[in-house]
Amino acid sequence: MRTSGIVRVVLGGCLGVAAVGASAAGDPPSKPAEAEATREVARPLRDESQRTEQTITVAGRALSYAAEAGVLVVHVKDPQDEEPPAPGAEHGAPAPAVPSASMSYVAYFLGKGADPRRPITFLFNGGPGSSTLWLHMGAFGPKRVLAGDGSHGPAAPYRLVDNVHTLLADSDLVFVDAPGTGFSHLRGVDKEKAFFGVDQDAHAFANFITEFLSRHGRWNSPKYVFGESYGTTRAAALAYVLQNEKGLDLNGVILLSQILCFDNNADWPQFNPGVDQPYALALPTYAATAWYHHKLPTMPAALEPFLAEVEQFASGEYLGALAAGDRLDPARRGAIVARLHAYTGLPAEYLERADLRINAGVFTKHVLGDAMTAGRLDTRFTGPTIDPLSKEAEYDPQAAAITSAYVSAFNDYVRRDLKFGAGLAYKQGADLDRLWDYSHQPPGAPQKLPQAANVMPDLAAAMKQNPQLKVMMNGGYYDLATPYYAALFELRHLPVPASIAANIEVRLYPSGHMVYANEPALAALVTNVADFIRRTHP
């Protein structure tokens, strides 16, 4: 299937009803002594929120808005569907607790109050196990932290500035933290199994969104979801769940750094022999990285014509050669090695020993030589190699460069400016690898399938059931966590007719996984997303 509207962007160079426990707007946070006294004591989950009035300056004019920070409790099963305790049973053994999660969020509404006619966009990062402070503080929120682009900056104090690129002028925004991250807590029997998984997570977000719409009177607003990284997996599954279980059609699904099929993951393809696709789909990003760092034996003058050539080779000769396995003709093998050397800068002898197959960790460790390691999330970033003798990179220089700035800035901002979170710990991420259920039941399947998660059928079904649904994919050339060419491959293979595929548009940027880490790319990203929203609702 074809993908229409592909544009490569060239730049120079995540209550209507008063909430229980909510404080009045403007009240100061709890005193430190009070917060410390209650911090370590577990308590029942409850909805809480704090609303403040804020102003920023954008393009020389004041932009007034309301900010609401809080937690909203979602349940696997509607508590009202449970049988109430029998009279006099309150002193007996308590019934097993139904799993529930408090999901934290920060919402922004332009003006003094929510306008039900305005678009509303729910944004989330991925992981799985990542909070949404990245999209919040780096891209679309009204405040933005200044962090290094391409290198590690100095430690605190960090600068928080009015975000002249905020999306708030075109849509109200709700930044949602996944269960187990942010200010979230889980309760109930088998609570991890209830929320930590592809399908479980999609249902939790669907429950959050519908409850939020009800509380804020926004059911008739134009509605969008924006997911980054694993958040794109969530967004595809979520669009289908919202339509088929909640009766809610979205106006648009916006994807950033997309991964829909985990068989395309470039991190560990060596553990999935016989599936060679990830090596080919990562090759254009390897080439972009070597071009950026001047590691190619012959340097092309411009990136994008060079990438077009690499893409053609990757999905043609290279993928065909890998598919041949040990039947590959030696002369043809030598020609492939030579082309890989020309496109990656890696030594031909190394490529030969690697059997023509390089995963992301090997590439980032070796592309710059022994002394320096390239980033995984953004290969423009570099850092000193920890162990020159290791086979693969042992850390991600971009994550090391920007994490402290984002985490520190958000923790200060949410407490100081939004007046929420006193006495609470904010979890910027959770290690869910061993707990996450990657099995998935796609539309039409009788059960969860024993295979790598693939939500392409979910997005395709959502688009076919709602032929007006528009999809926008954004990606960075220097992203090895979710290579841009893998995203294009997935969208071109969605099982939808050409008339539905025409609803997909793609924007590519000279940046990495977090496209917004590069400010010119951020400006282009917000411009493109704002234009997408304006074009896709009445």
C-alpha positions in Angstrom: 0.0 0.0 0.0 1.3 3.5 -0.8 1.7 6.3 1.7 0.7 9.7 0.4 1.8 13.2 1.3 5.4 12.3 2.2 7.3 15.6 2.8 10.9 15.7 3.9 11.5 18.9 5.9 15.0 20.4 5.3 16.2 22.8 7.9 19.3 24.9 8.2 21.9 23.0 9.7 4.9 13.4 26.2 -13.4 19.8 36.2 -16.7 20.4 35.7 -17.1 18.5 39.0 -14.8 19.4 41.8 -12.2 16.7 42.4 -12.1 15.1 45.8 -9.2 16.5 47.8 -8.6 19.3 45.3 -7.2 22.6 46.7 -8.6 25.9 45.7 -6.8 27.6 42.8 -3.8 29.6 44.1 -3.5 27.9 47.5 0.1 27.2 48.4 1.3 23.6 48.5 1.4 21.7 51.8 4.1 22.7 54.2 7.2 20.6 53.9 6.8 19.2 57.4 3.3 18.1 56.7 4.3 16.6 53.4 7.1 14.7 54.9 4.9 13.3 57.6 2.5 11.7 55.1 4.8 10.9 52.3 5.6 7.3 53.1 2.1 6.3 54.2 0.1 4.5 51.6 -3.5 5.8 51.1 -6.5 4.9 49.0 -6.4 6.3 45.5 -8.5 9.3 44.9 -8.9 12.0 42.3 -7.0 15.2 43.0 -6.4 18.3 41.0 -5.1 21.9 41.3 -6.0 24.6 38.9 -4.0 27.8 38.3 -4.2 30.7 35.9 -1.1 31.4 33.8 0.2 33.7 31.1 3.1 33.4 28.7 4.4 35.7 26.0 4.3 34.4 22.4 5.4 36.5 19.5 5.1 39.6 21.6 1.6 39.0 22.9 0.3 37.6 26.1 -1.3 34.2 26.0 -3.6 33.5 29.0 -4.5 30.0 29.9 -5.7 27.7 32.7 -3.5 24.9 33.9 -4.8 21.9 35.7 -2.5 19.3 37.3 -3.8 16.3 39.0 -4.4 12.6 39.1 -7.5 10.7 37.9 -8.3 7.2 39.0 -9.2 4.7 36.3 -10.5 1.2 36.9 -10.3 -2.1 35.0 -14.0 -2.5 35.8 -16.6 0.2 36.6 -16.8 0.2 40.4 -20.6 0.9 40.0 -21.0 -2.5 38.4 -19.8 -4.2 41.6 -22.2 -5.5 44.2 -22.2 -3.2 47.3 -21.3 -4.8 50.7 -24.1 -6.6 52.4 -25.6 -4.8 55.4 -23.4 -5.5 58.5 -20.6 -6.9 56.3 -18.3 -4.0 56.8 -16.7 -5.7 59.8 -16.0 -9.0 57.9 -13.1 -9.9 55.6 -12.8 -7.2 52.9 -13.5 -8.3 49.3 -10.5 -8.5 47.0 -9.7 -5.0 45.7 -10.5 -4.4 42.1 -7.4 -3.2 40.2 -7.2 0.6 39.8 -4.6 3.2 38.9 -4.3 6.9 39.5 -3.0 8.4 36.3 -1.4 11.8 36.6 -1.8 14.6 34.0 -1.3 18.2 33.3 -4.0 19.9 31.2 -3.9 23.4 29.6 -7.0 25.3 28.4 -6.6 28.5 26.4 -8.4 31.4 28.1 -10.1 31.4 31.5 -12.0 28.2 31.0 -12.4 25.2 28.7 -14.1 26.0 25.4 -16.0 22.9 24.2 -15.6 24.0 20.6 -11.8 23.9 20.7 -9.8 20.8 19.7 -8.4 18.8 22.5 -5.2 16.7 22.2 -4.1 13.9 24.5 -0.4 13.5 24.5 1.8 10.7 25.9 5.3 9.4 25.7 6.1 5.7 25.5 8.7 3.4 26.9 6.7 1.4 27.8 7.3 2.8 31.3 8.0 6.5 30.4 6.2 9.4 31.9 5.2 12.3 29.6 7.4 15.0 30.9 9.5 14.8 27.6 6.7 16.0 25.3 5.4 18.3 28.0 8.7 20.1 28.8 10.4 19.7 25.4 7.9 20.3 22.7 4.3 21.4 23.1 3.6 22.7 26.6 3.6 26.4 27.4 6.9 26.2 29.2 10.1 24.5 27.7 13.4 23.6 29.3 16.5 24.6 27.5 18.7 21.5 27.1 21.8 20.9 24.9 21.3 19.9 21.3 23.9 17.4 20.3 26.0 17.5 23.4 25.8 17.4 27.2 25.1 20.8 28.8 26.0 22.0 32.3 24.2 20.9 35.4 21.6 22.9 37.3 20.3 25.6 37.4 18.4 24.9 34.2 16.5 27.5 32.3 12.7 27.2 31.8 11.4 29.6 29.2 8.0 30.6 27.7 7.6 28.1 24.8 7.1 30.2 21.7 6.4 27.0 19.8 3.6 25.7 22.1 0.7 24.0 20.4 -1.8 25.6 22.9 -2.8 28.3 20.4 -4.4 25.6 18.2 -5.5 23.0 20.7 -6.1 22.5 24.4 -3.5 20.0 25.7 -3.6 17.1 28.1 -0.3 15.5 28.9 -1.0 12.0 30.4 1.4 9.8 32.4 1.1 6.1 31.9 0.1 3.9 34.9 3.1 3.3 37.0 4.8 6.6 36.0 4.5 10.2 37.0 2.4 10.6 40.2 0.6 7.4 39.4 0.0 4.5 41.8 -1.6 1.1 41.4 -3.9 -0.8 43.7 -5.8 -4.1 43.7 -5.2 -7.8 43.1 -2.9 -8.5 40.2 -2.6 -4.8 39.6 0.6 -5.1 37.4 -1.1 -7.6 35.2 -4.1 -5.4 34.9 -2.2 -2.4 33.5 1.2 -3.4 32.2 0.6 -4.7 28.7 -0.2 -3.6 25.2 -3.9 -4.2 25.5 -4.2 -3.4 29.1 -2.5 -0.1 28.7 -4.7 0.9 25.7 -7.8 0.2 27.8 -6.4 2.3 30.7 -5.8 5.3 28.4 -9.3 4.9 26.8 -10.8 4.9 30.3 -8.8 8.0 31.2 -9.8 9.9 28.1 -13.5 9.2 28.3 -13.6 10.1 32.0 -11.7 13.3 31.3 -14.0 14.3 28.5 -17.0 13.7 30.8 -15.6 15.7 33.7 -14.7 18.6 31.5 -17.7 18.6 29.1 -15.5 17.9 26.0 -17.3 15.0 24.4 -18.2 17.1 21.4 -14.8 18.7 20.9 -12.6 17.7 18.0 -10.3 15.1 19.5 -6.7 14.0 18.8 -4.2 11.6 20.3 -0.4 12.3 20.0 2.0 9.4 20.8 5.8 9.3 20.8 7.8 6.1 20.5 5.9 3.3 22.3 3.2 6.0 22.5 2.7 5.4 18.8 2.0 1.7 19.5 -0.5 2.9 22.2 -2.1 5.5 19.9 -2.8 2.9 17.2 -4.3 0.4 19.6 -6.1 3.2 21.5 -7.8 4.6 18.3 -9.4 1.2 17.8 -10.4 0.7 21.4 -12.0 4.2 21.5 -14.0 3.5 18.4 -15.1 0.0 19.2 -15.6 0.0 23.0 -16.2 3.7 23.7 -18.1 4.8 20.6 -15.6 7.6 20.1 -14.2 8.6 16.7 -11.0 10.6 16.7 -10.3 13.4 14.3 -6.7 12.5 14.0 -3.9 10.3 15.3 -0.5 12.0 15.4 2.6 9.8 15.6 6.2 10.8 16.5 9.0 8.3 16.1 6.8 5.5 15.2 7.0 1.8 16.0 3.9 -0.3 15.2 5.5 -3.7 14.5 8.1 -4.9 17.0 9.6 -7.3 14.5 11.1 -4.1 13.0 13.1 -3.2 16.1 16.8 -2.6 15.3 18.0 -3.2 18.9 18.1 -7.0 19.1 17.4 -8.5 15.6 20.3 -11.0 16.3 17.9 -12.8 18.7 15.3 -13.3 15.9 17.3 -15.0 13.1 15.4 -15.4 9.9 13.8 -12.0 10.2 16.2 -9.8 8.4 14.0 -6.8 7.9 15.3 -4.7 10.8 18.8 -4.6 9.3 17.6 -3.2 6.1 15.2 -0.7 7.6 17.9 0.7 9.9 20.4 1.2 7.1 19.2 4.6 6.0 19.6 5.9 9.6 23.1 4.4 9.7 23.9 6.2 6.5 22.5 9.5 7.8 24.6 9.2 11.0 27.8 8.5 9.1 27.0 11.4 6.8 26.4 13.7 9.8 29.7 12.8 11.5 31.7 12.8 8.3 32.6 9.1 8.5 31.7 8.1 5.0 34.6 7.2 2.6 33.1 9.5 0.0 30.9 12.3 1.4 27.8 13.2 -0.6 27.0 16.9 -0.8 23.4 16.7 0.4 21.7 14.3 2.8 18.3 13.6 1.3 19.4 12.5 -2.2 21.9 10.3 -0.6 19.2 8.7 1.7 16.9 8.1 -1.3 19.7 6.1 -2.9 20.3 4.1 0.4 16.6 3.4 0.8 16.4 1.9 -2.7 19.4 -0.3 -2.0 18.2 -1.3 1.5 14.8 -2.5 0.3 16.1 -4.0 -2.9 19.6 -5.5 -3.2 20.4 -5.6 0.5 17.2 -7.2 1.7 17.4 -9.7 -1.1 20.9 -10.6 -0.2 20.0 -11.1 3.4 17.0 -13.3 2.4 19.4 -15.5 0.5 21.1 -16.6 3.7 24.0 -19.0 3.3 23.1 -19.4 -0.4 24.3 -15.9 -1.2 26.8 -16.0 -4.1 30.3 -14.9 -2.9 30.7 -12.3 -5.7 27.3 -10.8 -4.8 28.3 -10.9 -1.1 31.4 -8.9 -1.8 29.4 -6.3 -3.7 27.0 -5.9 -0.8 29.9 -5.5 1.7 31.4 -2.7 -0.5 28.0 -0.9 -0.6 27.6 -1.2 3.1 31.0 0.2 3.7 30.2 3.1 1.4 26.9 3.8 3.2 28.1 3.3 6.9 31.8 3.9 7.0 32.3 0.7 8.9 35.3 -1.4 7.7 34.6 -4.0 5.1 36.4 -6.7 7.1 34.1 -6.0 10.1 31.0 -6.1 7.9 32.1 -9.4 6.5 32.6 -10.9 10.0 29.2 -9.6 11.1 27.6 -11.5 8.2 26.3 -8.2 6.7 24.1 -7.7 9.7 24.7 -4.8 12.1 22.3 -4.0 14.9 21.8 -0.5 16.4 24.0 -1.1 19.5 26.9 -2.4 17.4 26.7 0.6 15.0 26.5 3.3 17.7 29.5 1.8 19.5 31.7 1.5 16.4 30.8 4.2 13.9 32.9 6.9 15.6 35.9 4.7 16.4 37.0 3.3 19.8 37.0 6.5 21.8 33.5 7.9 21.2 29.9 6.5 21.2 27.0 7.8 19.2 23.5 8.2 20.6 20.7 5.7 20.1 17.8 8.1 20.5 19.6 10.7 18.5 22.8 9.7 16.7 23.9 13.4 16.5 24.8 13.2 20.2 28.1 11.7 21.2 29.9 10.8 24.4 33.0 9.0 25.6 33.0 5.3 25.2 32.7 3.5 28.6 34.4 0.2 27.5 36.5 0.3 24.3 36.4 -3.5 24.2 32.6 -4.0 24.5 30.7 -5.2 21.4 27.8 -2.8 21.8 27.2 0.7 23.2 26.8 0.6 27.0 24.8 3.8 27.3 22.9 6.4 25.2 24.8 9.8 25.1 21.6 11.7 24.3 19.7 10.3 27.3 22.7 11.1 29.5 22.8 14.6 28.1 19.3 15.8 28.6 17.6 13.6 31.3 18.6 15.7 34.3 17.5 19.0 32.7 14.0 17.6 31.9 13.5 15.8 35.2 14.7 18.7 37.3 12.9 21.4 35.4 9.6 19.5 35.6 9.8 18.6 39.3 10.4 22.3 40.1 7.8 23.6 37.7 4.9 21.3 38.7 5.4 22.2 42.4 6.3 25.8 42.1 4.1 27.0 39.2 1.3 24.4 39.0 1.1 24.0 42.8 0.8 20.2 42.7 2.8 17.3 43.9 3.9 18.4 47.4 4.8 15.3 49.4 4.6 13.1 46.3 7.4 11.5 44.3 7.3 11.9 40.5 8.5 8.8 38.6 10.0 9.9 35.3 10.2 6.3 34.2 9.6 2.7 35.4 11.5 -0.4 34.4 8.7 -2.5 33.1 10.6 -4.8 30.7 10.1 -7.9 32.8 6.5 -7.0 33.7 5.2 -5.8 30.3 2.8 -8.1 28.4 3.8 -7.6 24.7 1.2 -10.1 23.5 -1.6 -8.5 21.6 -5.0 -9.4 20.3 -5.4 -7.6 17.0 -8.9 -6.9 15.5 -10.4 -10.1 14.3 -8.0 -12.5 16.1 -9.7 -15.0 18.5 -7.1 -14.4 21.2 -3.7 -12.8 22.0 -1.2 -14.0 19.5 2.2 -15.6 20.4 4.3 -13.2 18.3 5.9 -9.8 18.5 3.4 -7.0 19.1 2.0 -5.5 15.9 -0.7 -2.9 16.0 -0.7 -2.2 12.3 -4.1 -4.1 12.1 -5.5 -1.9 14.8 -4.7 1.3 13.0 -5.9 -0.1 9.7 -9.2 -1.2 11.2 -9.7 2.2 12.9 -9.0 3.9 9.6 -11.4 1.7 7.6 -14.2 2.0 10.2 -13.7 5.8 10.3 -12.7 6.7 6.7 -12.4 10.4 7.8 -9.7 9.6 10.4 -6.4 11.3 9.5 -3.0 10.1 10.5 0.2 12.1 10.6 3.6 10.5 11.2 6.7 12.6 12.2 10.2 11.1 12.3 13.8 12.1 12.6 16.6 11.0 10.3 19.0 10.4 13.2 16.7 8.1 15.3 17.9 4.5 15.8 15.4 3.7 18.5 12.6 3.8 15.9 14.3 4.3 12.5 12.3 6.5 10.1 12.5 4.1 7.2 10.9 1.3 9.3 8.0 3.7 10.0 7.6 4.4 6.3 7.7 0.6 5.6 4.9 0.0 8.2 2.7 2.7 6.8 3.2 1.5 3.3 2.1 -2.0 4.4 -1.0 -1.1 6.3 -3.8 -3.3 5.0 -6.0 -0.4 3.7 -7.1 0.6 0.2 -5.4 3.5 -1.6 -8.4 5.8 -0.8 -7.7 5.3 3.0 -3.9 5.4 2.6 -4.4 8.9 1.2 -5.4 10.0 4.8 -1.8 9.4 5.9 0.9 12.1 5.8 4.5 12.0 6.8 7.0 14.7 7.9 10.7 14.0 8.3 13.2 16.2 10.1 17.0 16.4 10.5 16.8 15.4 14.2 16.5 12.3 16.3 13.9 10.3 18.2 13.0 13.4 20.2 12.7 15.6 17.1 12.1 18.6 19.3 15.6 18.4 20.8 16.7 20.4 17.8 14.9 23.8 18.0 14.6 24.4 14.2 13.1 20.9 14.0 10.8 21.7 16.9 9.6 24.9 15.2 8.8 22.9 12.0 7.2 20.0 14.0 4.8 22.3 15.8 4.0 24.2 12.6 3.2 21.0 10.9 1.1 19.5 13.7 -0.8 22.8 14.2 -1.6 22.8 10.4 -2.7 19.2 10.6 -5.1 20.0 13.4 -6.5 23.0 11.6 -7.1 21.0 8.5 -8.7 18.0 10.1 -11.6 19.4 12.0 -14.6 21.6 10.9 
